[in-house]
Amino acid sequence: MDEYQVEPMAEGLARDTQAKYVCSQCWGGLYLELVEGTHYPNRSYRALCIKCGAATKGYTTQHYANKARERSAAELAEVRSAYHGLFEKRQTRAEIMHDLGF
């Protein structure tokens, strides 16, 4: 049984995938793994996530991932600005329980 969730591809397509795409799950970089039993000139590769490995489910463009990261960073800055000071105070467990009436 094949443990991989992504299909093998020709070397050229695999190199393009590695250069232009990231993991669709965690946006991690990709590495190429030679598929066993394939030999030159018909070698096949799988583009796998550096973090997810064989569990790689698919790919998304680096452009999309970078834009989404930028959006997330902007949203975080907006929340921090709107709730300034709220996240700076750390309460102990006892203080939280007291505030809840226990």
MOPAC internal coordinates of N, CA, C and O (Angstrom, degrees):
PM7 1SCF
backbone

  N    0.0000 0     0.00 0     0.00 0    0    0    0
  C    1.4428 1     0.00 0     0.00 0    1    0    0
  C    1.5263 1   109.37 1     0.00 0    2    1    0
  O    1.2310 1   120.75 1   -44.57 1    3    2    1
  N    1.3220 1   116.17 1   135.43 1    3    2    1
  C    1.4506 1   121.85 1  -178.84 1    5    3    2
  C    1.5215 1   109.77 1   -79.54 1    6    5    3
  O    1.2310 1   120.28 1   -58.58 1    7    6    5
  N    1.3282 1   117.08 1   121.42 1    7    6    5
  C    1.4583 1   121.08 1  -177.93 1    9    7    6
  C    1.5279 1   112.67 1   -81.79 1   10    9    7
  O    1.2310 1   120.01 1   169.92 1   11   10    9
  N    1.3230 1   117.60 1   -10.08 1   11   10    9
  C    1.4590 1   121.45 1  -175.55 1   13   11   10
  C    1.5208 1   111.48 1   -87.02 1   14   13   11
  O    1.2310 1   121.39 1   -30.88 1   15   14   13
  N    1.3457 1   114.95 1   149.12 1   15   14   13
  C    1.4625 1   120.30 1   179.49 1   17   15   14
  C    1.5222 1   112.29 1  -105.47 1   18   17   15
  O    1.2310 1   120.03 1   174.34 1   19   18   17
  N    1.3258 1   117.55 1    -5.66 1   19   18   17
  C    1.4616 1   121.22 1   176.86 1   21   19   18
  C    1.5247 1   108.99 1  -112.25 1   22   21   19
  O    1.2310 1   121.26 1   -31.40 1   23   22   21
  N    1.3123 1   115.19 1   148.60 1   23   22   21
  C    1.4606 1   121.35 1  -176.85 1   25   23   22
  C    1.5322 1   111.53 1   -82.02 1   26   25   23
  O    1.2310 1   120.68 1   -30.95 1   27   26   25
  N    1.3296 1   116.30 1   149.05 1   27   26   25
  C    1.4685 1   119.75 1   173.85 1   29   27   26
  C    1.5279 1   109.78 1   -66.62 1   30   29   27
  O    1.2310 1   120.93 1   -24.69 1   31   30   29
  N    1.3288 1   115.82 1   155.31 1   31   30   29
  C    1.4633 1   120.53 1   178.86 1   33   31   30
  C    1.5148 1   110.09 1  -143.77 1   34   33   31
  O    1.2310 1   121.10 1   -18.13 1   35   34   33
  N    1.3193 1   115.50 1   161.87 1   35   34   33
  C    1.4600 1   121.40 1   178.02 1   37   35   34
  C    1.5255 1   109.67 1   -63.13 1   38   37   35
  O    1.2310 1   120.97 1   -22.53 1   39   38   37
  N    1.3276 1   115.76 1   157.47 1   39   38   37
  C    1.4651 1   120.82 1  -174.42 1   41   39   38
  C    1.5277 1   113.02 1   -57.14 1   42   41   39
  O    1.2310 1   119.30 1   134.66 1   43   42   41
  N    1.3208 1   118.94 1   -45.34 1   43   42   41
  C    1.4660 1   121.63 1  -178.90 1   45   43   42
  C    1.5149 1   112.40 1   -61.01 1   46   45   43
  O    1.2310 1   120.68 1   133.73 1   47   46   45
  N    1.3333 1   116.30 1   -46.27 1   47   46   45
  C    1.4536 1   120.58 1   178.85 1   49   47   46
  C    1.5288 1   110.52 1   -65.47 1   50   49   47
  O    1.2310 1   120.68 1   141.55 1   51   50   49
  N    1.3270 1   116.30 1   -38.45 1   51   50   49
  C    1.4678 1   120.17 1   179.53 1   53   51   50
  C    1.5269 1   110.67 1   -63.16 1   54   53   51
  O    1.2310 1   120.21 1   137.29 1   55   54   53
  N    1.3244 1   117.20 1   -42.71 1   55   54   53
  C    1.4704 1   120.55 1   179.54 1   57   55   54
  C    1.5386 1   110.98 1   -66.65 1   58   57   55
  O    1.2310 1   120.14 1   140.36 1   59   58   57
  N    1.3290 1   117.34 1   -39.64 1   59   58   57
  C    1.4705 1   120.75 1   175.93 1   61   59   58
  C    1.5252 1   110.60 1   -63.23 1   62   61   59
  O    1.2310 1   120.53 1   138.14 1   63   62   61
  N    1.3273 1   116.59 1   -41.86 1   63   62   61
  C    1.4642 1   121.47 1   179.02 1   65   63   62
  C    1.5176 1   110.04 1   -61.41 1   66   65   63
  O    1.2310 1   120.77 1   134.77 1   67   66   65
  N    1.3110 1   116.14 1   -45.23 1   67   66   65
  C    1.4620 1   120.62 1   179.52 1   69   67   66
  C    1.5297 1   111.20 1   -62.36 1   70   69   67
  O    1.2310 1   119.88 1   143.23 1   71   70   69
  N    1.3102 1   117.84 1   -36.77 1   71   70   69
  C    1.4625 1   121.96 1  -176.76 1   73   71   70
  C    1.5242 1   113.32 1   -76.97 1   74   73   71
  O    1.2310 1   120.02 1   148.40 1   75   74   73
  N    1.3507 1   117.56 1   -31.60 1   75   74   73
  C    1.4666 1   120.20 1  -170.09 1   77   75   74
  C    1.5267 1   115.21 1  -112.62 1   78   77   75
  O    1.2310 1   120.14 1   170.77 1   79   78   77
  N    1.3299 1   117.35 1    -9.23 1   79   78   77
  C    1.4554 1   120.50 1  -173.68 1   81   79   78
  C    1.5233 1   111.64 1  -125.07 1   82   81   79
  O    1.2310 1   121.00 1   -14.99 1   83   82   81
  N    1.3281 1   115.70 1   165.01 1   83   82   81
  C    1.4591 1   124.12 1   173.96 1   85   83   82
  C    1.5220 1   108.00 1  -133.05 1   86   85   83
  O    1.2310 1   120.46 1    -9.28 1   87   86   85
  N    1.3214 1   116.74 1   170.72 1   87   86   85
  C    1.4624 1   122.30 1   178.07 1   89   87   86
  C    1.5252 1   109.84 1   -61.52 1   90   89   87
  O    1.2310 1   120.04 1   -44.56 1   91   90   89
  N    1.3136 1   117.53 1   135.44 1   91   90   89
  C    1.4669 1   120.99 1  -179.28 1   93   91   90
  C    1.5274 1   112.17 1   -74.25 1   94   93   91
  O    1.2310 1   119.65 1   163.26 1   95   94   93
  N    1.3168 1   118.26 1   -16.74 1   95   94   93
  C    1.4640 1   121.44 1  -178.79 1   97   95   94
  C    1.5193 1   112.98 1   -88.74 1   98   97   95
  O    1.2310 1   120.61 1   131.60 1   99   98   97
  N    1.3471 1   116.44 1   -48.40 1   99   98   97
  C    1.4679 1   119.48 1  -173.07 1  101   99   98
  C    1.5243 1   113.14 1  -122.00 1  102  101   99
  O    1.2310 1   120.35 1   179.34 1  103  102  101
  N    1.3262 1   116.94 1    -0.66 1  103  102  101
  C    1.4651 1   124.35 1  -178.45 1  105  103  102
  C    1.5269 1   111.79 1    62.76 1  106  105  103
  O    1.2310 1   120.81 1  -155.20 1  107  106  105
  N    1.3265 1   116.05 1    24.80 1  107  106  105
  C    1.4571 1   120.47 1   176.82 1  109  107  106
  C    1.5185 1   111.42 1   -76.20 1  110  109  107
  O    1.2310 1   120.78 1   -20.35 1  111  110  109
  N    1.3260 1   116.11 1   159.65 1  111  110  109
  C    1.4605 1   121.93 1   177.26 1  113  111  110
  C    1.5222 1   111.05 1   -67.31 1  114  113  111
  O    1.2310 1   120.94 1   -15.52 1  115  114  113
  N    1.3156 1   115.82 1   164.48 1  115  114  113
  C    1.4632 1   121.86 1  -176.97 1  117  115  114
  C    1.5228 1   110.91 1  -112.77 1  118  117  115
  O    1.2310 1   121.13 1   -29.43 1  119  118  117
  N    1.3196 1   115.44 1   150.57 1  119  118  117
  C    1.4649 1   121.98 1   170.18 1  121  119  118
  C    1.5201 1   107.59 1  -127.67 1  122  121  119
  O    1.2310 1   120.31 1   -20.55 1  123  122  121
  N    1.3237 1   117.01 1   159.45 1  123  122  121
  C    1.4531 1   121.25 1  -178.63 1  125  123  122
  C    1.5199 1   110.39 1  -101.91 1  126  125  123
  O    1.2310 1   121.69 1   -45.35 1  127  126  125
  N    1.3225 1   114.38 1   134.65 1  127  126  125
  C    1.4586 1   120.71 1   177.47 1  129  127  126
  C    1.5239 1   108.10 1  -119.39 1  130  129  127
  O    1.2310 1   120.80 1   -54.03 1  131  130  129
  N    1.3185 1   116.07 1   125.97 1  131  130  129
  C    1.4593 1   121.61 1   178.34 1  133  131  130
  C    1.5231 1   109.11 1   -68.34 1  134  133  131
  O    1.2310 1   120.72 1   -48.33 1  135  134  133
  N    1.3224 1   116.24 1   131.67 1  135  134  133
  C    1.4626 1   120.62 1   178.41 1  137  135  134
  C    1.5250 1   108.49 1   -77.36 1  138  137  135
  O    1.2310 1   120.76 1   -52.31 1  139  138  137
  N    1.3295 1   116.15 1   127.69 1  139  138  137
  C    1.4633 1   121.10 1  -179.08 1  141  139  138
  C    1.5175 1   111.14 1   -57.42 1  142  141  139
  O    1.2310 1   121.17 1   -39.01 1  143  142  141
  N    1.3137 1   115.36 1   140.99 1  143  142  141
  C    1.4532 1   120.95 1   176.33 1  145  143  142
  C    1.5172 1   114.10 1    86.24 1  146  145  143
  O    1.2310 1   119.59 1   179.76 1  147  146  145
  N    1.3259 1   118.39 1    -0.24 1  147  146  145
  C    1.4609 1   120.49 1   177.05 1  149  147  146
  C    1.5196 1   108.52 1  -103.65 1  150  149  147
  O    1.2310 1   120.83 1   -38.93 1  151  150  149
  N    1.3186 1   116.03 1   141.07 1  151  150  149
  C    1.4589 1   121.48 1  -174.55 1  153  151  150
  C    1.5226 1   110.16 1  -134.06 1  154  153  151
  O    1.2310 1   121.22 1   -22.39 1  155  154  153
  N    1.3265 1   115.28 1   157.61 1  155  154  153
  C    1.4597 1   121.73 1   177.82 1  157  155  154
  C    1.5154 1   109.07 1   -56.46 1  158  157  155
  O    1.2310 1   117.46 1   -42.36 1  159  158  157
  N    1.2919 1   122.43 1   137.64 1  159  158  157
  C    1.4612 1   128.18 1     5.04 1  161  159  158
  C    1.5350 1   113.43 1   -93.58 1  162  161  159
  O    1.2310 1   119.96 1  -172.13 1  163  162  161
  N    1.3129 1   117.69 1     7.87 1  163  162  161
  C    1.4672 1   120.74 1  -176.29 1  165  163  162
  C    1.5287 1   112.58 1  -108.56 1  166  165  163
  O    1.2310 1   120.68 1  -141.80 1  167  166  165
  N    1.3190 1   116.30 1    38.20 1  167  166  165
  C    1.4627 1   119.35 1   178.97 1  169  167  166
  C    1.5217 1   110.39 1   -66.47 1  170  169  167
  O    1.2310 1   121.55 1   -35.29 1  171  170  169
  N    1.3206 1   114.63 1   144.71 1  171  170  169
  C    1.4629 1   121.15 1   175.09 1  173  171  170
  C    1.5226 1   108.63 1  -120.38 1  174  173  171
  O    1.2310 1   121.68 1   -30.99 1  175  174  173
  N    1.3163 1   114.39 1   149.01 1  175  174  173
  C    1.4587 1   121.18 1  -178.76 1  177  175  174
  C    1.5242 1   109.86 1  -131.30 1  178  177  175
  O    1.2310 1   121.49 1   -22.92 1  179  178  177
  N    1.3113 1   114.75 1   157.08 1  179  178  177
  C    1.4568 1   121.56 1   168.37 1  181  179  178
  C    1.5226 1   106.44 1  -114.77 1  182  181  179
  O    1.2310 1   120.31 1   -44.38 1  183  182  181
  N    1.3241 1   117.02 1   135.62 1  183  182  181
  C    1.4522 1   121.77 1   173.63 1  185  183  182
  C    1.5238 1   106.08 1   -92.40 1  186  185  183
  O    1.2310 1   120.77 1   -67.42 1  187  186  185
  N    1.3256 1   116.13 1   112.58 1  187  186  185
  C    1.4599 1   121.66 1  -175.93 1  189  187  186
  C    1.5263 1   110.94 1  -117.02 1  190  189  187
  O    1.2310 1   121.09 1   -30.77 1  191  190  189
  N    1.3081 1   115.52 1   149.23 1  191  190  189
  C    1.4561 1   122.03 1   179.25 1  193  191  190
  C    1.5296 1   110.04 1   -70.42 1  194  193  191
  O    1.2310 1   121.15 1   -39.88 1  195  194  193
  N    1.3139 1   115.41 1   140.12 1  195  194  193
  C    1.4616 1   121.05 1   177.95 1  197  195  194
  C    1.5235 1   111.02 1   -60.90 1  198  197  195
  O    1.2310 1   120.24 1   145.09 1  199  198  197
  N    1.3521 1   117.14 1   -34.91 1  199  198  197
  C    1.4627 1   121.58 1  -178.21 1  201  199  198
  C    1.5290 1   112.17 1   -90.20 1  202  201  199
  O    1.2310 1   120.01 1   136.52 1  203  202  201
  N    1.3300 1   117.59 1   -43.48 1  203  202  201
  C    1.4740 1   121.71 1  -172.53 1  205  203  202
  C    1.5277 1   113.39 1   -86.97 1  206  205  203
  O    1.2310 1   119.72 1   156.98 1  207  206  205
  N    1.3198 1   118.15 1   -23.02 1  207  206  205
  C    1.4572 1   122.00 1   179.28 1  209  207  206
  C    1.5170 1   112.70 1    57.86 1  210  209  207
  O    1.2310 1   120.86 1    51.15 1  211  210  209
  N    1.3383 1   115.95 1  -128.85 1  211  210  209
  C    1.4633 1   121.73 1  -176.67 1  213  211  210
  C    1.5246 1   112.69 1   -63.97 1  214  213  211
  O    1.2310 1   120.29 1   162.55 1  215  214  213
  N    1.3313 1   117.05 1   -17.45 1  215  214  213
  C    1.4662 1   120.84 1   179.79 1  217  215  214
  C    1.5273 1   112.75 1   -82.81 1  218  217  215
  O    1.2310 1   119.98 1  -176.79 1  219  218  217
  N    1.3401 1   117.64 1     3.21 1  219  218  217
  C    1.4667 1   121.26 1   178.33 1  221  219  218
  C    1.5172 1   109.23 1   -56.09 1  222  221  219
  O    1.2310 1   120.38 1   -54.51 1  223  222  221
  N    1.3385 1   116.89 1   125.49 1  223  222  221
  C    1.4686 1   121.15 1  -177.16 1  225  223  222
  C    1.5148 1   112.81 1   -97.43 1  226  225  223
  O    1.2310 1   119.90 1   153.59 1  227  226  225
  N    1.3164 1   117.79 1   -26.41 1  227  226  225
  C    1.4600 1   120.66 1  -177.69 1  229  227  226
  C    1.5075 1   110.49 1   175.40 1  230  229  227
  O    1.2310 1   121.23 1    12.85 1  231  230  229
  N    1.3311 1   115.26 1  -167.15 1  231  230  229
  C    1.4525 1   120.74 1  -173.72 1  233  231  230
  C    1.5238 1   110.54 1  -133.51 1  234  233  231
  O    1.2310 1   121.48 1   -24.06 1  235  234  233
  N    1.3312 1   114.77 1   155.94 1  235  234  233
  C    1.4573 1   122.11 1   169.84 1  237  235  234
  C    1.5208 1   106.32 1  -137.21 1  238  237  235
  O    1.2310 1   120.30 1   -22.34 1  239  238  237
  N    1.3107 1   117.03 1   157.66 1  239  238  237
  C    1.4634 1   118.89 1  -176.13 1  241  239  238
  C    1.5202 1   111.48 1   -68.43 1  242  241  239
  O    1.2310 1   121.24 1   -30.29 1  243  242  241
  N    1.3136 1   115.23 1   149.71 1  243  242  241
  C    1.4621 1   120.52 1   175.82 1  245  243  242
  C    1.5194 1   109.59 1   -61.08 1  246  245  243
  O    1.2310 1   120.10 1   144.54 1  247  246  245
  N    1.3273 1   117.41 1   -35.46 1  247  246  245
  C    1.4613 1   121.81 1   179.57 1  249  247  246
  C    1.5272 1   110.45 1   -59.84 1  250  249  247
  O    1.2310 1   120.34 1   132.29 1  251  250  249
  N    1.3278 1   116.95 1   -47.71 1  251  250  249
  C    1.4661 1   120.70 1   179.36 1  253  251  250
  C    1.5336 1   110.50 1   -60.97 1  254  253  251
  O    1.2310 1   120.34 1   132.93 1  255  254  253
  N    1.3234 1   116.95 1   -47.07 1  255  254  253
  C    1.4656 1   120.84 1  -178.26 1  257  255  254
  C    1.5275 1   110.90 1   -61.85 1  258  257  255
  O    1.2310 1   119.99 1   138.49 1  259  258  257
  N    1.3302 1   117.63 1   -41.51 1  259  258  257
  C    1.4608 1   120.80 1   179.65 1  261  259  258
  C    1.5263 1   111.39 1   -65.44 1  262  261  259
  O    1.2310 1   120.31 1   137.77 1  263  262  261
  N    1.3324 1   117.01 1   -42.23 1  263  262  261
  C    1.4700 1   120.77 1   177.93 1  265  263  262
  C    1.5306 1   110.65 1   -63.93 1  266  265  263
  O    1.2310 1   120.37 1   138.85 1  267  266  265
  N    1.3194 1   116.90 1   -41.15 1  267  266  265
  C    1.4655 1   120.60 1   179.34 1  269  267  266
  C    1.5263 1   110.67 1   -65.66 1  270  269  267
  O    1.2310 1   119.84 1   141.40 1  271  270  269
  N    1.3259 1   117.91 1   -38.60 1  271  270  269
  C    1.4693 1   121.24 1   176.31 1  273  271  270
  C    1.5274 1   110.69 1   -62.70 1  274  273  271
  O    1.2310 1   120.79 1   136.69 1  275  274  273
  N    1.3310 1   116.09 1   -43.31 1  275  274  273
  C    1.4643 1   120.54 1   178.40 1  277  275  274
  C    1.5295 1   110.49 1   -61.04 1  278  277  275
  O    1.2310 1   120.47 1   135.35 1  279  278  277
  N    1.3336 1   116.70 1   -44.65 1  279  278  277
  C    1.4558 1   121.69 1   178.78 1  281  279  278
  C    1.5282 1   110.76 1   -60.61 1  282  281  279
  O    1.2310 1   120.88 1   136.02 1  283  282  281
  N    1.3275 1   115.92 1   -43.98 1  283  282  281
  C    1.4713 1   120.50 1   179.77 1  285  283  282
  C    1.5225 1   111.25 1   -63.45 1  286  285  283
  O    1.2310 1   120.46 1   138.32 1  287  286  285
  N    1.3225 1   116.73 1   -41.68 1  287  286  285
  C    1.4687 1   120.42 1   179.39 1  289  287  286
  C    1.5287 1   110.28 1   -64.26 1  290  289  287
  O    1.2310 1   120.31 1   140.06 1  291  290  289
  N    1.3380 1   117.01 1   -39.94 1  291  290  289
  C    1.4670 1   120.54 1   178.85 1  293  291  290
  C    1.5267 1   110.62 1   -65.96 1  294  293  291
  O    1.2310 1   120.33 1   139.44 1  295  294  293
  N    1.3250 1   116.98 1   -40.56 1  295  294  293
  C    1.4625 1   120.68 1   178.34 1  297  295  294
  C    1.5280 1   111.04 1   -64.79 1  298  297  295
  O    1.2310 1   120.19 1   139.31 1  299  298  297
  N    1.3168 1   117.25 1   -40.69 1  299  298  297
  C    1.4595 1   121.26 1   177.91 1  301  299  298
  C    1.5292 1   110.65 1   -62.08 1  302  301  299
  O    1.2310 1   120.60 1   136.02 1  303  302  301
  N    1.3286 1   116.45 1   -43.98 1  303  302  301
  C    1.4642 1   120.16 1   178.84 1  305  303  302
  C    1.5255 1   110.32 1   -62.19 1  306  305  303
  O    1.2310 1   120.05 1   140.49 1  307  306  305
  N    1.3234 1   117.51 1   -39.51 1  307  306  305
  C    1.4604 1   121.84 1   179.28 1  309  307  306
  C    1.5314 1   111.19 1   -64.70 1  310  309  307
  O    1.2310 1   120.49 1   136.35 1  311  310  309
  N    1.3235 1   116.67 1   -43.65 1  311  310  309
  C    1.4683 1   120.69 1   179.16 1  313  311  310
  C    1.5236 1   110.65 1   -65.77 1  314  313  311
  O    1.2310 1   120.28 1   136.13 1  315  314  313
  N    1.3132 1   117.07 1   -43.87 1  315  314  313
  C    1.4722 1   119.99 1   178.58 1  317  315  314
  C    1.5171 1   111.26 1   -60.77 1  318  317  315
  O    1.2310 1   120.65 1   141.21 1  319  318  317
  N    1.3245 1   116.36 1   -38.79 1  319  318  317
  C    1.4667 1   120.56 1   178.82 1  321  319  318
  C    1.5268 1   111.08 1   -67.90 1  322  321  319
  O    1.2310 1   120.68 1   136.74 1  323  322  321
  N    1.3268 1   116.31 1   -43.26 1  323  322  321
  C    1.4647 1   121.27 1  -177.54 1  325  323  322
  C    1.5286 1   112.08 1   -68.86 1  326  325  323
  O    1.2310 1   120.51 1   147.05 1  327  326  325
  N    1.3067 1   116.63 1   -32.95 1  327  326  325
  C    1.4703 1   121.20 1  -176.82 1  329  327  326
  C    1.5247 1   111.22 1  -114.36 1  330  329  327
  O    1.2310 1   121.09 1  -144.03 1  331  330  329
  N    1.3242 1   115.52 1    35.97 1  331  330  329
  C    1.4648 1   121.49 1  -178.17 1  333  331  330
  C    1.5313 1   110.89 1   -51.79 1  334  333  331
  O    1.2310 1   120.73 1   -48.93 1  335  334  333
  N    1.2963 1   116.22 1   131.07 1  335  334  333
  C    1.4578 1   121.50 1   177.84 1  337  335  334
  C    1.5075 1   114.21 1    89.72 1  338  337  335
  O    1.2310 1   119.92 1   155.01 1  339  338  337
  N    1.3187 1   117.75 1   -24.99 1  339  338  337
  C    1.4580 1   120.68 1  -177.29 1  341  339  338
  C    1.5257 1   111.86 1   -65.67 1  342  341  339
  O    1.2310 1   120.56 1   140.95 1  343  342  341
  N    1.3134 1   116.54 1   -39.05 1  343  342  341
  C    1.4583 1   120.31 1  -175.33 1  345  343  342
  C    1.5251 1   112.97 1   -86.88 1  346  345  343
  O    1.2310 1   120.31 1   172.26 1  347  346  345
  N    1.3114 1   117.02 1    -7.74 1  347  346  345
  C    1.4567 1   120.05 1  -177.23 1  349  347  346
  C    1.5193 1   112.59 1   -80.49 1  350  349  347
  O    1.2310 1   120.37 1   150.61 1  351  350  349
  N    1.3281 1   116.90 1   -29.39 1  351  350  349
  C    1.4596 1   120.15 1  -178.21 1  353  351  350
  C    1.5227 1   109.82 1   -84.14 1  354  353  351
  O    1.2310 1   120.54 1   -57.20 1  355  354  353
  N    1.3105 1   116.57 1   122.80 1  355  354  353
  C    1.4621 1   122.59 1   176.46 1  357  355  354
  C    1.5183 1   108.64 1  -106.95 1  358  357  355
  O    1.2310 1   120.53 1   -54.33 1  359  358  357
  N    1.3048 1   116.60 1   125.67 1  359  358  357
  C    1.4593 1   120.67 1   178.38 1  361  359  358
  C    1.5182 1   109.72 1  -100.92 1  362  361  359
  O    1.2310 1   122.00 1   -29.52 1  363  362  361
  N    1.3059 1   113.77 1   150.48 1  363  362  361
  C    1.4589 1   118.84 1   174.39 1  365  363  362
  C    1.5235 1   108.24 1   -78.69 1  366  365  363
  O    1.2310 1   120.81 1   -13.05 1  367  366  365
  N    1.2964 1   116.05 1   166.95 1  367  366  365
  C    1.4653 1   120.76 1   178.23 1  369  367  366
  C    1.5306 1   110.25 1   -59.88 1  370  369  367
  O    1.2310 1   120.67 1   138.96 1  371  370  369
  N    1.3131 1   116.32 1   -41.04 1  371  370  369
  C    1.4705 1   121.66 1  -179.75 1  373  371  370
  C    1.5401 1   110.78 1   -62.70 1  374  373  371
  O    1.2310 1   119.97 1   139.21 1  375  374  373
  N    1.3177 1   117.66 1   -40.79 1  375  374  373
  C    1.4672 1   121.64 1   178.90 1  377  375  374
  C    1.5240 1   110.86 1   -65.70 1  378  377  375
  O    1.2310 1   120.78 1   138.60 1  379  378  377
  N    1.2961 1   116.12 1   -41.40 1  379  378  377
  C    1.4714 1   119.81 1   178.63 1  381  379  378
  C    1.5183 1   110.31 1   -64.06 1  382  381  379
  O    1.2310 1   120.10 1   134.38 1  383  382  381
  N    1.3247 1   117.42 1   -45.62 1  383  382  381
  C    1.4626 1   120.81 1   179.37 1  385  383  382
  C    1.5259 1   110.81 1   -62.66 1  386  385  383
  O    1.2310 1   119.82 1   141.16 1  387  386  385
  N    1.3231 1   117.94 1   -38.84 1  387  386  385
  C    1.4648 1   122.19 1   177.99 1  389  387  386
  C    1.5306 1   110.05 1   -63.66 1  390  389  387
  O    1.2310 1   120.52 1   134.34 1  391  390  389
  N    1.3427 1   116.62 1   -45.66 1  391  390  389
  C    1.4714 1   120.95 1   178.75 1  393  391  390
  C    1.5257 1   111.84 1   -61.50 1  394  393  391
  O    1.2310 1   120.52 1   150.67 1  395  394  393
  N    1.3172 1   116.61 1   -29.33 1  395  394  393
  C    1.4726 1   120.93 1   178.98 1  397  395  394
  C    1.5380 1   112.41 1   -85.03 1  398  397  395
  O    1.2310 1   120.71 1   174.76 1  399  398  397
  N    1.3186 1   116.25 1    -5.24 1  399  398  397
  C    1.4635 1   120.03 1   176.68 1  401  399  398
  C    1.5058 1   114.43 1    93.07 1  402  401  399
  O    1.2310 1   119.90 1  -161.20 1  403  402  401
  N    1.2970 1   117.79 1    18.80 1  403  402  401
  C    1.4681 1   120.73 1   179.21 1  405  403  402
  C    1.5059 1   111.39 1  -104.20 1  406  405  403
  O    1.2310 1   120.10 1   180.00 1  407  406  405

